Amino acid sequence: MSQPTLFMPIRVGNLKLANRIVIAPMAQYSAEDGRMNDWHLIHLGQLALSGAAALTIEGTAVTPDGRTSYGDVGLYSDDCEASMARVLQGVRRWSDTPIGIQLNHAGRKGSRQKLWDGGAQIPYDHANGWHTYGPSPVAFAEGDTPPAALDRDGLAAIRDAFSAAAQRASRLGLNFIQVLGGHGYLLHQFLSPLSNHRDDEYGGSLENRMRFPLEVFEAVREAFSHDRPVTMRVSATDWVDGGWSVQDAIAFVHALEARGCAAINVSSGGSNPAAQIPIGPGYQVPFARAVKQATTLPVVAVGLITDFEQAESILSTGDADLIALARAVLFNPRWPWHAAAHFGTQVRAPNQYLRSQPSRLRKVFV
């Protein structure tokens, strides 16, 4: 049979990927004061042996108060950098899978319990809590403490923090950066009229609401090694009337493209906990399709992509250029192996595991 699109190589900037499967960033809520530990070595290590073309480290805070929870990974100190270097050294010893990182600031969605503890906001004066910041003093959820509105000094400090984290990512030899501009976190909070009620040059019109996220992207792009790609993850819609829309997202993508963005990862939601989202297989793929039709950048589709034929269809019909796996690859860390076997093609596998497959499938390994 002909080579499936899922296993065709592709370039993202200067980064050559062996196939179209990338592993999305997935919060583990297991860091200690922002520092990675052995859990991250185990977690990232197994995913680096999955056969996917690239692996993305979970949303990583650029400041301590930019974390979503007190268990989030950070890249804001020498200790954070050293702990990440140790994990990367262990993973890279056994895998040459390209590894990137998602940089983030949680804004008003910070200071929260770990997901398995309910995810509610922790008051700033309680253990593991802190003051949160946002574009405007508008709380995310009922019962949350409203964030403090960022002033010019605060905006500059966060821009500088993203830049410093990008410099650390360069020193760590990470292959790419993804800036998180969606899911209701700080950059998305500036983009969405649901959370941005400012009346200065950072609020009001779409151009003004895009200003700070674009300034952050430019700061990251300037600070990160220029031969390595910087990408952006966006929410294509808030799923709320009067909120951020796919038309807004396309305008944002055009602005990012002009500033050297290498790829767009298209997700949705995150700005309003009451949003009615029709979750189902591939429910976000239509947004990826709309963005792809409007840009020449590689587009990554995400969201309940679990089936091999489903993934191939998304790519072969031109809805996206790559697919990102999250929960599906946690459930099945060999998803790319199994997809290769399904299509009768090849995937990279470690020598130590080659004997694990039935003899009729061994041809799928290289």
VENZI-V287600 format. One record per helix or strand of 2 or more residues. SS is the DSSP state (hx for helix, st for strand). FROM is the first residue (numbers start at 1). LEN is the number of residues. Records with the same first field share a line. If there is no record, write none. Layout:
# VENZI-V287600
SS: FROM-LEN, FROM-LEN
This chain:
# VENZI-V287600
hx: 5-3, 38-10, 64-3, 78-17, 107-3, 115-3, 152-20, 186-6, 206-18, 246-13, 285-8, 308-9, 327-5, 335-9, 351-6, 359-6
st: 10-3, 15-3, 21-3, 54-8, 98-7, 133-2, 148-2, 176-6, 229-7, 263-5, 298-4, 322-4
